[in-house]
Amino acid sequence: MKVVKLICLVGFVSLSMMACKSKIEPNNLESRSFTDSIYSNSLSEYRKHRIYLPPKFNKDLNYPIIYATDGNSPITDKKEILDSLINGELIKPLIFVASFQNSKIADSTSTITGDGKKVYLSYRNFEYVDRKPERVEDSLLVDRFENHKSYFVDELITSIEKQYTQNLNKNDRYFYGVSNGSGFGVSLLNSNPSLIGTYICFSTFGGDIQSNFWHSDTKYPNLYLRYGSEEPFFLKDDAQYIQEKYAEFQAFIEIKTFEGGHHNKFWEIEFTNVISDIFKREK
């Protein structure tokens, strides 16, 4: 009788464990997209970021990670695209992390547009582009670009890879940015070439492509560069310049022009095409 009771008890415990397991596993079958934050010593403030974890995410496995700018924007709302490509087994599972832009107006700044209107710039303009402010009233912005770069390089990337136990090297890291965010990427590519292996940069505004110093003995990261047929002429000039530099250094670069202007509806198509190529699953 005791043996029967023991068997029943073991069976009950096993069923209970299976039931609990079945409640947990379905949650891991779905991807997750959410907002998190870290405190940045470089910027002396909390900074948010958007995170996408793929279906069946497992901390015991390593995943390629795309680090992006403009996290609080539709530009980086990639859950639907990534879910479709990953669940359709068109690309490998990956993690997508997009740092929020600081859209707060930097009150001391102003610029005059082509139509004569006076507009104030946000901190984003000084974090993504090295504008080198020199006016006394802009003293709080002088180091903003370098401080933001320190946050991105030394705090955000380190924090994410520690939190999700990702043991990655340069070739496992990717960057995605558009407009000024792309400019930040090109600056990072130039100044920290050993950090991220591949850059996806669209419609690049800023980045000091032609004024930066390019080292002939440096192995620069892979670069996928895109710009629109209806965008300003200087994007084409910058693309031609960096293409010549990459050819000189024998580094990989792919430059294409898409039909259209400076808008996310075009960038989204290009993003899908590029990552479908980079992360293509082997049949």
N, C-alpha and C positions, 0 to 999 in steps of 0.2 A: 504493500500500500504506500509506504514511504517512497519507494522507487517511482511509483506512478505519479505521486505528488511532485517529486523532484523533476521528472520529465516534463510535467505540465508547467512547472515554474520556469524551467529553462526555455520552454517553447513560448511562454508568455513574454519573457524578457526579450527573446529574439524578435518576436513580432513587434514589441514596443519599440525596439531599436530600429527595426525596418521602417516602422511608421514614422518615427522621428526623422530618419534619414530621408524618407520620401518627401517630408515637408521642407527639408532644407535644400535638397538637390535641385528641385524645379526653379528655385530662385537663382541658382548659379547657371542655369541653362539660358537665362535671358541676359542681354547686355545691360549695363548700368551707365547712366549719364547723370552727373550731379556736380554741385559746386562745393569747393573746399577752400581753405585759406591757410596761409602761413604768415608768421610775423617776419618781416624783412628788416634785418639790422642795417642793411645798406641804404634803405629808404626810410627807415624809422617809422614804419607803418605796417598794418596788416594788408596783404594783397591776396585777392581771390583768384581762383583758377577753375576752369571747367575740366572735368575728367570724364573720359569715356573708357569703360572697361568692357572688353569683348565678351560674347557669350562663352560660358564655361570657363571663365577666368580662374586661373589657379596660380597662387603666389609661388608655388614650387617650380613654376615654369618661367622662362624668360621670354619676353615679347619685344618686338621692335616698338619704339615709342616715337610718336610725332609730337614735337613741341611747337606750339603756335602762339601767335600774338592775337590780340583782339578777342579775348575769350568771352566778353559780354556783348557779343554781336552775332547776328545771323551768319556772318562770314564763317564762324567756327562751329555752327550748329550742325555737326556732321553725323549725328546718331543714325538717322534714317539711311543715309548713303552707306555708312560703314556696316550697319546691320544687313543691308541688302547684299553687299559684296561679300561679307564674311559668311552669312547664312547660305548664300548661293554658292559657296566654296570657290569664288572667283579670286579672292585674295586671302592671304594668311591672317590670322587674328592679330590685332595690334592694339596698343593703348594710344589714346589721343589726349593730350593735355594742352589747354589753351589759357595762357595767362591773361587776366582781365586788363584792359586798357584803363588808364586813369583819365576819365572824361571831365574831371573838374577843371574849371577855367583857371588858368594861371593869371591872376588879376592884373599883374603889372605889365602884361604883354598885350600888344596890339599890332595889327598889320593892316595895310590898305589894299583892298582887292582891286582888280582891274576896273571895276565900275565906280571906284572912288569910295566905297563903303569901308568903314572902320570895323574890324572884327577882332575879337580876342581869341587867343589860342588856348587850347587845353594842355594839360600836362603831357598828354599823349604825344603831342607834337615835339616835345623836348625829350621824352623818353625814347622815342623810336628814331629820331633824327638828331644828329649832333649839330645843333644850330650855333653852337659856340657863342652864347649870349655874353655880352661885355658891358651892357649898361648897368649902372649902379642899382637901378630899380629891379634889375633881373638877377640880383646876387644869389637868390635862393634857387635859381635855375642853372647856375653855372656848371654844377657837377651832376645835374639830373641825369644826363645821358649815361655817364660812366657809372653812376650809382645804380641805375636801372639795369645796366648790363651786368653789374656785379650780382644783383638780385637774381637775374635770369640764369646766369652761369653757375654761381657758387651756392645759391640757396634753393631756387625752384627745382632745378634738375637733380641736385643732390637729395633734396627732401623727397621728391617723388620716387626716386629709385630706391631709397632706403625704406620708405613706407610700404612699397609694394614688392620689396625684396627682389629687385631686378639687378642682376649682376651684368651690366652692359659695358660695351666699349664704343668707340667712335662709330663703328659701322652699324651699330644697332640703333643709333639715334638719328632722327630726321627733324627738319625744320620746315614749317609752313607759314607763309606770311603774304599779305597783299598790300599794295599801296605803301604807306609809311611803315607798316609792319614788315613788308618785304625789304624796305630800305634798312630796317634794323637787322634783318637777317643777313643781308649782304655785308653790312659793317661787321657783324659777328663772324661771318665766314672769313673775312680778311684778318681780323684781329685774333681770333681763336680757331685756327684751322684744324686743330687736333681734337676739338670737342665733339663736333657733330659731323657725320659722314656724308649726309646728303641734304641739300637745300632745295625746297620747292618755292620759288619766288615769282609772284605775278604782279605785273603793272607797278614796277619798282619806282617809288618816289623817295628820294634821299639815298643814303648808302654811300655817298662820296665815291662812287665807282671810279671816276676818272682822276680824282685827287688823292685817293689812298695810295700808299706805297705797296707794290706787289713784289714779293720776294721770289727771285728766280730759283732758289734752292728749297722752296716750300711746296709740299704736296697739298694742294687745295682740295676741298671737298667737292663731291659731285654736285652739279648745279642744273636744275631744270628751270629755265627762265621763259616766261610768257608775257606778251603784251598785246594790246588790242590795236587793230587797224585804224581805229578812230581816236586813239590816244595821242598826247603831245609828242612831237618829233624827237624830243630829247630821250625818250625811252628807247627808241631805235638806235640813237647815237650811243647811249650807254651799253646797250646790248652788243653792238658791234665792237665796242672797246673791250668789254670783258671777254668776248669771244676770241679776240686776238690774243689777250693775255693768257687765256686758258690753252690756246693752241701753242703758244710759246712755252708754257710749262707742261704741256702734254697731259693736262687734266681733263676729266670728262665734263662736257657741257652740252646741253640740248636746248636750243632756242627755237621757239615757234611763235608765229603771230596768229592770233585768233580774230575772227571777224566780229567787231564790236568795240565797245568803249570801256570806261572805267566803272564796271558794275559787277556785283556778286553773281548775277545770273550767268555771266560768262566764266567767271572764276570757278564756279561750282562744277561746270562741265569739264574744265581743264583739270581741276583737282581730281575728279573721278577718273579721267583718262590716265593721268600720271600715276596715281597710286595703283590703278589696275595693272599698270605695267611694272612698277617697282615691286609690288607685293604679290604678284601673280603666283597662284598655287601651281605646283608641279603636278601634272596629271599622272 
